[in-house]
Amino acid sequence: MIDVTNLTKHYGRHIAVDDLSFTVRPGVVTAFLGPNGAGKTTTMRMILGLDRPTAGRALVNGRPFEQHRAPLREIGALIDAKGINPRA
């Protein structure tokens, strides 16, 4: 399960993500939809521990991503599909 609570990210004066909360339950297909600059990638980066939130928290199976024993074996994510070869 992914549990995001009051997640916020500021880059200087720019607010990329503002007080976002949601839960994704296991087995449920979920997608982020929105225009460029809406904060979709920033949110995923915070969930995966690649960016530190200004406020709030993101938990994967009850723990922050970086606290998982072997996170790359337990959790998978595709942030940018540009590197995938559709002909392979």
Helices and strands as residue ranges (DSSP letters): E 2-11, E 14-24, H 40-47, E 55-60, G 65-67, H 71-74, G 81-83
